[in-house]
């Protein structure tokens, strides 16, 4: 199955599925005709017979017949074994500040990870640590695409099941395992938005989130959906739309192809995430990074520091963690900050929707280079 490289078999399969018929063929080339328009394209039967040049012309004619861009047609053919997923946030200028764009892509990653984790196990919250091997294999095959014109769009290619053989399931309904992770993510997202809408109207209480866990809703997923809308400190939420363009190589699932999240629901989704985390136990974390802030109210005594870095085993990107240190350790932190040294800190924490609450610091180390 095609994996980003335009090949002969994928081009032929695309033509066959999209109303083109083989007119004639010899050892070098084949001629295909579109049933309605009778437009013809030539396809090389071997890589040695100007395959790229003929393929470019074929894609140009296909795009004209389908009234689509050539880049979209090429994407569909080259990535036949991937569904095209996008999260579109409404913006006035089709751009975002760099920090918000990065945060949106981190939220996109967290949403996909939450869907993948829920596809094999339904839980209120997924903590860090080692992921199941099949999830790691899936995530290694996810690809991120460039944005598109219009509102700000984050796009990803979601692979079909890694268990598929080289034949494309062109006829008949797709097996549920073909895109289990993508459908779990979309069903859970649609359910989370529905619960948030009903809660906002006063039709249900917070316990409605408990029932939603059975279809894949988790604290991680709700938090990711809220952040895709731009929800957070000092930011206003925007409407966001999740869309999957199911690949032509497997039957469509139209009822799962789109989820709309209104700006007003972002806070409710974050509240759902908090609720699903409310009974979680304490856990130990290890963060490594640089000290970005120092604060102490008096000349002596304990002080607060903020470390920005990566937390071992956590799904998302770099995070900032504020902790209080005793006087001696605080002086070590000041020296590390002044010298630009990396620090590592072990702590016991309780997870919340937007942060990690530090209960106690267990270890503090400064990394120096000779």
Secondary structure, DSSP 8 states (H G I E B T S, - for coil): --SSS--HHHHHHHHHHTTEEEEEE-SSEEEEEETTT--EEEEESSTTTTHHHHHHHHHHHHHHHHT--HHHHHHHHHTTTEEEEEEEE--SSS---HHHHHHHHHHHHHHHHHHHHHTT---S---SS---HHHHHHHHH-EEE---SSSEEEEEEEE--TT--SS---SS---TTTTHHHHHHHHHHHHHHHHHHHHHTTSS-TTHHHHHGGGT--HHHHHHHHHHTT-BTTB----EEEEEE--TTS---GGGSEEEE-GGGHHHHHHHHHHHHTT---EEEEEEEEEEEEE-SSSSS-EEEEEEEEETT-SSS-EEEEEEE-HHHHHHHHHHHHHT-EEEEEEEEEE-SS-EEEEEEEEEEEE---
